[in-house]
Amino acid sequence: MSEDRRLDVLRAIVEDYVATREPVGSRALAERHALGVSPATIRNDMAALEEAGLIVQPHTSAGRVPTELGYREFVDRLSGVRALSAAEKRAIGTLLEEAVDLDDVMDRAVRLIAQLTHQVAVVQYPSLRRSALRHVELVPVGARHLLVVIITTTGRVEQRTIELTADLDESVVARLRLRLNVVAAGLRLADLDTALDALAEEFEPDGADLVRAVVAVVAETVAQEREERVIVAGASHLARSAGADFPHTIGPVLEALEEQVVLLRLLSEMAEDSAGVAVRIGRETQLEGLAETSIVTSGYGGDGSSVAVLGSVGPLRMDYPQTMAAVRAVARYLTRILAG
């Protein structure tokens, strides 16, 4: 059979199985799709697809269903990520633009993905280490205490208080505030300590200790891992499809979704897989708890490189084109909102 027709038959099987949850037979394919060949020819094509490991017969006298390999072939052969409708785009933009702060943006984004895909949504908070500095504010709070406020380009705000061994000179604080923002604005936080080290020499001898204390607290803030977290929404969607899509139990899936460290590692790996939309299917996740799921992700934020990842987790029998479109659209709007 021709390669093109083989792909057409596989595409039709995937689309019908996703829509109906029922194994797909050759007669149904001939009736529903303009394949241009007889049911007998389609049966021959299906036999070849089965021999290639792309579809399987779940039980005797049944039609065929896609395998993990079949879904992978289907996704790899997609011509591109389709666009959402104009109404869907407007709804995404309106909801995200109404957010009042970063936490609200993250909450709205994760709920949006769950609503658009009817699957579990995961959104990683913007990473401090991959964010850039927008502004540093220094606020004296008493004679020997200084509040350091770090504001990132992704809207994140971190605050630390420094206790000093000598009284603050407010003129030195004002000059340091100015120099900090001239030297460091726009730099990634992970690069700040190197860029700021030279500032100590400008404030010798009286202000050097203050500069070193500020640089140290910035470095400590960026090094901390506690800001790396993922929020999850839409777990109830999995429960609704538990019988058909998760024949054993959804318990391991729910447990895997609660493991923040494991999820973060998977999201980071997928961000490295692709600069756009990445898809892992079944055992490609390399996580036993997610072996019966697929996950679609996209990076967001940043200028040219993402600062975090968001995505959707659903059954192998996922509407991949719709999920990919929704994930990409929310990632793009989220990037735009955070850049504003």
Secondary structure as GFF3:
##gff-version 3
##sequence-region A 1 340
A	DSSP	alpha_helix	3	20	.	.	.	ID=ss1
A	DSSP	alpha_helix	26	32	.	.	.	ID=ss2
A	DSSP	alpha_helix	39	51	.	.	.	ID=ss3
A	DSSP	beta_strand	55	56	.	.	.	ID=ss4
A	DSSP	beta_strand	65	66	.	.	.	ID=ss5
A	DSSP	alpha_helix	68	76	.	.	.	ID=ss6
A	DSSP	alpha_helix	86	97	.	.	.	ID=ss7
A	DSSP	alpha_helix	102	117	.	.	.	ID=ss8
A	DSSP	beta_strand	120	124	.	.	.	ID=ss9
A	DSSP	beta_strand	133	140	.	.	.	ID=ss10
A	DSSP	beta_strand	145	152	.	.	.	ID=ss11
A	DSSP	beta_strand	157	163	.	.	.	ID=ss12
A	DSSP	alpha_helix	170	184	.	.	.	ID=ss13
A	DSSP	three_ten_helix	189	191	.	.	.	ID=ss14
A	DSSP	alpha_helix	192	197	.	.	.	ID=ss15
A	DSSP	alpha_helix	199	202	.	.	.	ID=ss16
A	DSSP	alpha_helix	208	223	.	.	.	ID=ss17
A	DSSP	beta_strand	230	233	.	.	.	ID=ss18
A	DSSP	alpha_helix	235	240	.	.	.	ID=ss19
A	DSSP	alpha_helix	242	245	.	.	.	ID=ss20
A	DSSP	alpha_helix	251	258	.	.	.	ID=ss21
A	DSSP	alpha_helix	260	273	.	.	.	ID=ss22
A	DSSP	beta_strand	277	281	.	.	.	ID=ss23
A	DSSP	three_ten_helix	282	285	.	.	.	ID=ss24
A	DSSP	three_ten_helix	288	290	.	.	.	ID=ss25
A	DSSP	beta_strand	293	300	.	.	.	ID=ss26
A	DSSP	beta_strand	308	315	.	.	.	ID=ss27
A	DSSP	alpha_helix	320	339	.	.	.	ID=ss28
###
